[in-house]
Every structure is written in C-alpha cells, then in structure tokens.
C-alpha cells in the first residue's frame, strides 16, 4: 500500500514534470477548498462583477504558471494552505482595485469597474 505522503509527493513531481493527468487530479482535489475561500470572502458588491470561478481559474493559472516551478510543498496540508491564501489575496486585490477605481472616479465603492 502506498503511503499518502509518498503519493502526494509523487503527484507533485508529476505536476512539475508537466503531466496533464496529474494537474487535473490536483485541480480536482483542491478546487472545492479554493472555491470555499473565495465565496466566503467575496464581498457582495464584487459578486455582481466577478464570478467565483474566475478567481478559481486565476489561482490555478498563477499556480501552474509560476508556482510549480519555484515552490516545493511537503504535504497536502501545506499545498492547501498555500492555495487558500492565494485565493484570499486574489479576492482582496480585486476589492482594492475596485475601491481605488471608485475613489478616482469619485463614486461610491460599489463596483470595481
């Protein structure tokens, strides 16, 4: 029987090598955790402008574009924590951009557009 830790490390190795099936498995395993963070933190005014799945895709684009080449994760928990934090930062950044645009336009901070 394969140790869960070894299984995780093997999955991460395959992702780093560009294995699409491993990337899909990673996506399937962690998508719900990311989506939960986004939906919890996405303020009502932003919900009218953004779809939660757009943030999910943004997290994965960043992860597969840069992170898999520069970061090492030693456990499923460390990866989950990293992805959740990345999702939170993306939502916070969208909120900040929206409030900055609204301030420059002299309008209430209802919409980031």
RAHUWO-V515571 format. One record per pair of residues at least 24 apart in sequence whose ideal C-beta (glycine too) atoms are under 10 Angstrom apart, sorted by the first residue. I is the first residue (numbers start at 1). J is the second residue. Records with the same first field share a line. If there is no record, write none. Layout:
BEGIN
I = J  J
END
This chain:
BEGIN
4 = 75  76
5 = 74  75  76
7 = 76
8 = 73  74  75  76  77  78  79
9 = 72  73  74  75  76
11 = 76  79
12 = 68  71  72  73  74  75  76  79
15 = 63  64  68  73
16 = 68  69  71  72
17 = 68
18 = 64  68
23 = 60  63  64  68
26 = 60  63  64  68  79  83
27 = 56  60  63  64
29 = 76  79  80
30 = 56  59  60  63  76  79  80  82  83  84  87
31 = 56  59  60  83
32 = 56
33 = 79  80  81  83  84  87
34 = 58  59  60  63  80  83  84  86  87  88  90
35 = 59  87
36 = 84  87
37 = 83  84  85  86  87  88  90  91
38 = 84  87  88  90  91
39 = 87  91
40 = 87  88  91
41 = 87  88  89  90  91  92  95
42 = 87  91  94  95
43 = 91  92  94  95  98  109  112
44 = 110
45 = 95  98  99  102  108  109  110  111  112
46 = 91  94  95  98  110  111  112
48 = 110  111  112  113
49 = 94  98  110  111  112  113
50 = 90  91  94  95  98  112  113
52 = 87  91
54 = 90  94
55 = 86  87  88  90  91  93  94
56 = 83  87  90
58 = 86  87  90  91  93  94
59 = 83  84  85  86  87  88  89  90  91
60 = 86  87
62 = 86  87  89  90
END
